[in-house]
Amino acid sequence: MEGIYLIVKYRVHEVAKDFGRPTKEIADILTKYATAPKNHMQVLEDRELSILFDYLTQHNQVQSIESIYADTYHEPKPAPQGAKPAPAAQAGAPAAQNRPGHGGAPRPSGQQGQQRAQAPRSAGQQPAQQRPQGQQSAGQQNLSRPGTRVPEKKIVDTRKSGSVNLDKYDEKLEKLAAGKTTQMQAGKQKFQGRNNQRRGGGFQGSKRRQEEQEKMRRLQAEIAKKHPLVVKIPDEIGVGELASRMKKTGAEVVKCLIKNGVMASLSDVIDFDTAAIIAEELGCKVEKEIIVTIEERLIDVSEDKEEDLRPRAPVVVVMGHVDHGKTSLLDYIRSSDVASGEAGGITQHIGAYQVSVKGQPITFLDTPGHEAFTAMRARGAMITDVAILVVAADDGIMPQTVESINHAKAAGIPIIVAINKMDKPEANPERIKQQLTEYELVPEEWGGETIICPISAKTGMGVDSLLEMVLLTAEMQELRANPDRSAHGAVIEARLDKGRGPVATLLVQNGTLHQGDVIIAGTAVGRVRAMTNARGQKLTEAGPSVPVEIIGMGEVPGAGDDFHAVADERMARELVEQRKQENKDRLNGPVGQKVTLEDLFSQIQQGEIKDLNIIVKADVQGSAEAVKSSLEKLSNEEVRVRVIHCAVGAINESDVMLAGTSGAIIVGFNVRPDNNARDSAARMNVDMRMYRVIYDCIEEIESAMKGMLAPKYKEVLLGHAEVREVYKITGAGMIAGCYVTDGRVARNAQIRLLRDNIVIHEGVLASLKRFKDDQKEVAQGYECGIGIEKYSDIKVGDVIECFNMEEIER
Ligand SMILES: Nc1nc2c(ncn2[C@@H]2O[C@H](COP(=O)(O)OP(=O)(O)OP(=O)(O)O)[C@@H](O)[C@H]2O)c(=O)[nH]1
């Protein structure tokens, strides 16, 4: 019997029940002779059971004597008060206690069995050696000293007692022993069954047990009702996850879902509302789980309090047509400020600088041209407050002037016009003012709102008053920021310096940047090791609107990226990893939703579009204007058609950027996009539509607005070939000696002939040859001879664009 494994889970309260003793008593015995049980449900080890059996056997021995001799002793005398225990018992006690495994120390159950086996014998052999009084007295003492088991006193077979059926325990122990061999295979169920059987046939009625269990269940349900389990549910949750959070089985949850008409399996994801209904139905209290992203934890985007805001310097961008004097103006302003006496001296180009005008600072973006400005806007950086539009007095409004006007308008920033080169004798400012009115820039002197300053970037004439006007315009905007928070702003320029590593010019837009700050800019992290301004002065901090060049970034951030000073570098690195992954996913995944003619109608219907922005590019000014006014006439109550930019020439990258930032569609009329524009449009998902007839263009956009657009074909570009030589061959007409620059040229595809990206002709090929052989196709990098059907006006430098029309499957 040595080392019997307790396979049946025998708990404190069960022992108590089976012995008909209070649980407390059992617990007390265990506390005294073994380890204190934690609660009545604690499963007992065989060692503890042995102690209990020993103890209770002894205890019952004494009681049995009474019952056994009840017939003989009708009036059992109570033990005399303070009766001394029998000397034998006293004498026996130390001996018994000294026995290993006996008394206080646990005894192997084997010994116990042995002893019980001896019991009947001793009972038979020494039936009445002990008197009941003495015995009882000893027995009573045994309650407090259970270990003092005296063999000589064992006279009575306690198994005859009506209250404890010890056979049962022998039987049980035997089963336990037998069970050892089968324990591995024996299921829990089997033992439970045996357990139940034992109990049922034993001391307690199964009925009572069931009643108690029922009571327990009701109690638990009651408690659950009073203190429902609180489950946190996010916007979406898997059914399995919901079940585990509610501490329910998957089947219960699925059943409840089906009951509510939702056919979902464990692996399905359900929304918050559905999950909340299910959870409530299953007796849980629902709380919305708000998932805080690393970005939210790391970056403080809280609004500034009114009282924390302080005035900040305006950030100014200088725009205009090529050679109208942007750089000259910026240089003049910078150098005159240096000359005006501030320490430092040598200025360097860092992308932005600050000057002081009458004690008030103005920040200039030193990256002339709207390309940089638009590139930043395309990345979501709104950094400028005022635009200075430079127009050369001797030249007038040119295509890039118009682009600049439209870019500034789209960004919603005020424009101050600087009519430059006023020192030139041929300067004609009045003509320029006149031209400006065509672009809704009406001079103040003519009753409009546009500030116009005649200047000379060469002599400096009028520059001071231009700067004053900038301050005035800025004042109207009440530009303010909170210097007392961690810095946030935009990357103006960034590059890799051989000696210093990544160098970035940052414009602080809010807060104050300190040397030593950890910053995160796009996917770059770093600590500001050193800060300098455009004068090369070292700074330890930079407040709102201050541009600084910093070193210390881990990698080169992108111009236009947002930067934030953060408290936790480790978390910043984690965020960067996350952003990198998101960028990767974005590149691999579908491009973002932008306005396209295909989904225009549904966006109008959903109220997502109130203005349909269009950029018109055409081959001649007349067509551009005609397309513009025809399109604007399409406006109705729901949608206003706005041509935000209208110009002559091929579609360029700047057009695509403007379209991208203002959610516009580009309409090309007899023009084509250049390669950069095509790449950008694909990247930014900008819809470009090319037409040859105004009517087609108007009709298509009108149909799109009415949701009746049904393009049956789409154009698939095959490739381009550049015309390098032109031959006249008798009988075959003009043949172009071409070089396939990209893609391929196919004999039976359609072509259009482009000259400076303007469509000269559209048609089909008459011939495609390599040397003297006809070809079906000629791939990139090969030369070929191309003849165009019924067309001979081909010139060197022309580009032949080859395409197919493919039916769109619906
Ligand atoms: N006479 C005169 N010439 C000027 C003035 N401003 C600029 N220029 C000249 O105009 C030419 C072009 O000036 P830039 O400042 O380079 O013009 P820009 O607009 O920056 O040109 P890009 O950088 O090519 O876009 C230069 O030769 C300047 O010297 C001016 O006020 N008066």
Ligand as a Chemical Component Dictionary entry (heavy atoms), coordinates in Angstrom:
data_LIG
# 
_chem_comp.id                   LIG 
_chem_comp.type                 NON-POLYMER 
_chem_comp.pdbx_formal_charge   0 
_chem_comp.three_letter_code    LIG 
# 
loop_
_chem_comp_atom.comp_id 
_chem_comp_atom.atom_id 
_chem_comp_atom.alt_atom_id 
_chem_comp_atom.type_symbol 
_chem_comp_atom.charge 
_chem_comp_atom.model_Cartn_x 
_chem_comp_atom.model_Cartn_y 
_chem_comp_atom.model_Cartn_z 
_chem_comp_atom.pdbx_ordinal 
LIG N1  N1  N 0 17.243 94.744 -63.191 1  
LIG C1  C1  C 0 16.833 93.851 -62.320 2  
LIG N2  N2  N 0 17.168 92.569 -62.471 3  
LIG C2  C2  C 0 16.743 91.665 -61.577 4  
LIG C3  C3  C 0 15.941 92.036 -60.483 5  
LIG N3  N3  N 0 15.646 90.900 -59.787 6  
LIG C4  C4  C 0 16.257 89.902 -60.398 7  
LIG N4  N4  N 0 16.904 90.336 -61.488 8  
LIG C5  C5  C 0 17.682 89.527 -62.404 9  
LIG O1  O1  O 0 16.844 88.563 -62.995 10 
LIG C6  C6  C 0 17.536 87.346 -63.192 11 
LIG C7  C7  C 0 16.789 86.215 -62.565 12 
LIG O2  O2  O 0 16.721 86.437 -61.203 13 
LIG P1  P1  P 0 16.564 85.260 -60.161 14 
LIG O3  O3  O 0 16.477 85.872 -58.830 15 
LIG O4  O4  O 0 17.578 84.234 -60.407 16 
LIG O5  O5  O 0 15.171 84.734 -60.608 17 
LIG P2  P2  P 0 14.418 83.470 -60.081 18 
LIG O6  O6  O 0 12.992 83.791 -60.155 19 
LIG O7  O7  O 0 14.960 83.107 -58.787 20 
LIG O8  O8  O 0 14.769 82.410 -61.161 21 
LIG P3  P3  P 0 14.785 80.857 -61.040 22 
LIG O9  O9  O 0 15.566 80.549 -59.799 23 
LIG O10 O10 O 0 15.427 80.397 -62.302 24 
LIG O11 O11 O 0 13.366 80.442 -60.933 25 
LIG C8  C8  C 0 18.908 87.572 -62.605 26 
LIG O12 O12 O 0 19.820 87.809 -63.618 27 
LIG C9  C9  C 0 18.752 88.746 -61.709 28 
LIG O13 O13 O 0 19.926 89.496 -61.635 29 
LIG C10 C10 C 0 15.577 93.409 -60.338 30 
LIG O14 O14 O 0 14.865 93.826 -59.445 31 
LIG N5  N5  N 0 16.055 94.267 -61.294 32 
# 
loop_
_chem_comp_bond.comp_id 
_chem_comp_bond.atom_id_1 
_chem_comp_bond.atom_id_2 
_chem_comp_bond.value_order 
_chem_comp_bond.pdbx_ordinal 
LIG N1  C1  SING 1  
LIG C1  N2  DOUB 2  
LIG C1  N5  SING 3  
LIG N2  C2  SING 4  
LIG C2  C3  DOUB 5  
LIG C2  N4  SING 6  
LIG C3  N3  SING 7  
LIG C3  C10 SING 8  
LIG N3  C4  DOUB 9  
LIG C4  N4  SING 10 
LIG N4  C5  SING 11 
LIG C5  O1  SING 12 
LIG C5  C9  SING 13 
LIG O1  C6  SING 14 
LIG C6  C7  SING 15 
LIG C6  C8  SING 16 
LIG C7  O2  SING 17 
LIG O2  P1  SING 18 
LIG P1  O3  DOUB 19 
LIG P1  O4  SING 20 
LIG P1  O5  SING 21 
LIG O5  P2  SING 22 
LIG P2  O6  DOUB 23 
LIG P2  O7  SING 24 
LIG P2  O8  SING 25 
LIG O8  P3  SING 26 
LIG P3  O9  DOUB 27 
LIG P3  O10 SING 28 
LIG P3  O11 SING 29 
LIG C8  O12 SING 30 
LIG C8  C9  SING 31 
LIG C9  O13 SING 32 
LIG C10 O14 DOUB 33 
LIG C10 N5  SING 34 
# 
